[in-house]
Amino acid sequence: MKKSIAILKGLSLEKGILSVLLTILFMAAAQIDGRAQVSSTTIGSSSPANAPANRVIYQMPTGSFVPVEAAQNRVFDAMKTQKEILAQNTPGSANYIAAERRLRYLTAVYENLSGGKGVAQSIADAVPAITMSATAGSAATPEEAQVERSYAINLLRP
């Protein structure tokens, strides 16, 4: 113990070695603390606002929604609009692919609503219909799925 204290006494503050070491130590401690705070906010049932899309898309949305019957009507009307967009665009074009994805998602939401699920549960449970596609290349990325999920949430708000 006396040797370690003697070593510290030998360090000169003029040279700045001690202050550099302390700065590095505090920076390392702050970084470890910051990582601990981030991991503790993502473990719970609700994700932070900046959570990656692949974590959020499968969670049930919160907030108020229209009643199930009104939701079915809105989703049905939105499905008709997507079918019209499909008819107006060339298969394989960006607009066609986007409309096809939205139609698949809305169809899954509609089926969930018709099956007796609530609005928020239907939105969450429909996500695999576009993210887990059997054909290669047609599965939506988490970011694309988040766009469709947000569309449905906004569509079904009061």
C-alpha positions as CSV (number, residue, x, y, z in Angstrom):
1,M,0.0,0.0,0.0
2,K,2.8,2.4,0.9
3,K,4.5,1.7,-2.4
4,S,1.4,2.6,-4.4
5,I,1.0,5.8,-2.5
6,A,4.6,6.6,-3.0
7,I,4.2,6.0,-6.8
8,L,1.2,8.4,-6.8
9,K,3.3,11.0,-4.9
10,G,6.0,10.7,-7.5
11,L,3.5,11.7,-10.3
12,S,3.6,15.4,-10.9
13,L,0.4,17.3,-11.6
14,E,2.5,19.6,-13.8
15,K,3.1,16.8,-16.3
16,G,-0.7,16.1,-16.2
17,I,-0.3,12.3,-15.9
18,L,-2.7,12.1,-13.0
19,S,-5.3,14.3,-14.6
20,V,-5.1,12.3,-17.8
21,L,-5.6,9.0,-15.9
22,L,-8.5,10.4,-13.9
23,T,-10.1,11.7,-17.1
24,I,-9.8,8.3,-18.8
25,L,-11.2,6.6,-15.7
26,F,-14.2,8.9,-15.5
27,M,-14.9,8.6,-19.2
28,A,-14.9,4.8,-19.0
29,A,-17.2,4.9,-16.0
30,A,-19.6,7.2,-17.8
31,Q,-19.7,5.0,-20.9
32,I,-20.4,1.9,-18.8
33,D,-23.2,3.7,-17.0
34,G,-24.6,4.9,-20.3
35,R,-24.7,1.3,-21.6
36,A,-26.5,0.1,-18.5
37,Q,-29.2,2.7,-18.9
38,V,-29.8,1.8,-22.5
39,S,-30.1,-1.9,-21.9
40,S,-32.5,-1.4,-18.9
41,T,-34.9,0.7,-21.1
42,T,-35.2,-1.9,-23.8
43,I,-35.8,-4.9,-21.5
44,G,-39.3,-3.8,-20.4
45,S,-42.6,-4.2,-22.3
46,S,-42.5,-0.8,-23.8
47,S,-39.7,0.3,-26.2
48,P,-38.1,3.7,-26.2
49,A,-39.0,6.1,-29.0
50,N,-35.7,5.4,-30.8
51,A,-35.8,1.6,-30.6
52,P,-35.0,-0.1,-33.9
53,A,-38.0,-1.0,-36.1
54,N,-37.4,-4.8,-35.8
55,R,-38.1,-4.6,-32.1
56,V,-41.2,-2.3,-32.3
57,I,-43.1,-3.8,-35.2
58,Y,-44.3,-6.9,-33.3
59,Q,-45.5,-5.0,-30.2
60,M,-49.1,-4.1,-29.7
61,P,-49.6,-0.4,-30.3
62,T,-51.0,1.7,-27.5
63,G,-53.6,4.4,-27.5
64,S,-57.2,4.7,-28.5
65,F,-58.6,3.1,-31.7
66,V,-62.0,3.1,-33.4
67,P,-64.4,0.3,-32.5
68,V,-63.8,-3.0,-34.3
69,E,-66.8,-2.6,-36.7
70,A,-65.6,0.9,-37.8
71,A,-62.1,-0.5,-38.1
72,Q,-63.3,-3.3,-40.4
73,N,-65.0,-0.7,-42.6
74,R,-61.9,1.6,-42.8
75,V,-59.6,-1.3,-43.5
76,F,-62.0,-2.7,-46.2
77,D,-62.1,0.7,-47.9
78,A,-58.3,1.0,-47.7
79,M,-58.0,-2.5,-49.3
80,K,-60.2,-1.3,-52.2
81,T,-57.9,1.7,-52.7
82,Q,-54.8,-0.6,-52.8
83,K,-56.5,-2.9,-55.4
84,E,-57.2,0.2,-57.6
85,I,-53.5,1.2,-57.3
86,L,-52.5,-2.3,-58.3
87,A,-54.7,-2.2,-61.4
88,Q,-53.2,1.2,-62.4
89,N,-49.5,0.1,-62.1
90,T,-47.2,-2.3,-63.9
91,P,-46.4,-5.5,-62.0
92,G,-42.9,-5.3,-60.6
93,S,-42.8,-1.5,-60.4
94,A,-42.1,0.2,-57.1
95,N,-45.7,1.5,-56.8
96,Y,-47.1,-1.9,-57.5
97,I,-44.9,-3.7,-55.0
98,A,-45.7,-1.1,-52.3
99,A,-49.4,-1.4,-52.9
100,E,-49.2,-5.2,-52.9
101,R,-47.4,-5.2,-49.6
102,R,-49.9,-2.8,-48.1
103,L,-52.8,-4.9,-49.4
104,R,-51.3,-8.1,-47.9
105,Y,-50.9,-6.3,-44.5
106,L,-54.4,-4.8,-44.6
107,T,-55.9,-8.1,-45.5
108,A,-54.2,-9.7,-42.5
109,V,-55.5,-6.9,-40.3
110,Y,-59.0,-7.4,-41.7
111,E,-58.8,-11.2,-41.1
112,N,-57.7,-10.6,-37.5
113,L,-60.6,-8.2,-36.9
114,S,-63.1,-10.6,-38.4
115,G,-61.6,-13.4,-36.3
116,G,-62.6,-11.5,-33.1
117,K,-59.4,-9.8,-32.2
118,G,-59.2,-6.2,-31.0
119,V,-57.9,-3.4,-33.2
120,A,-54.5,-3.0,-31.5
121,Q,-53.9,-6.8,-31.4
122,S,-54.9,-7.1,-35.1
123,I,-52.4,-4.5,-36.1
124,A,-49.6,-6.3,-34.2
125,D,-50.6,-9.8,-35.3
126,A,-50.7,-8.8,-39.0
127,V,-47.0,-7.9,-39.2
128,P,-45.8,-11.5,-39.9
129,A,-48.0,-11.5,-43.1
130,I,-45.5,-9.1,-44.7
131,T,-42.3,-9.9,-42.9
132,M,-42.3,-13.7,-43.2
133,S,-43.0,-14.3,-46.9
134,A,-42.6,-17.7,-48.5
135,T,-41.2,-16.3,-51.7
136,A,-37.7,-15.0,-51.7
137,G,-37.3,-11.2,-52.0
138,S,-41.0,-10.4,-51.2
139,A,-40.6,-10.2,-47.4
140,A,-40.8,-6.7,-46.0
141,T,-37.8,-5.3,-44.2
142,P,-38.4,-4.1,-40.6
143,E,-38.4,-0.5,-41.8
144,E,-41.0,-1.3,-44.5
145,A,-43.1,-3.2,-42.0
146,Q,-43.0,-0.2,-39.6
147,V,-44.3,2.0,-42.4
148,E,-47.3,-0.3,-43.0
149,R,-47.9,-0.6,-39.2
150,S,-47.8,3.2,-38.8
151,Y,-50.2,3.5,-41.7
152,A,-52.7,1.1,-40.1
153,I,-52.4,2.8,-36.7
154,N,-53.1,6.2,-38.2
155,L,-56.0,4.7,-40.3
156,L,-57.6,3.2,-37.2
157,R,-57.3,6.1,-34.8
158,P,-60.5,8.0,-33.8
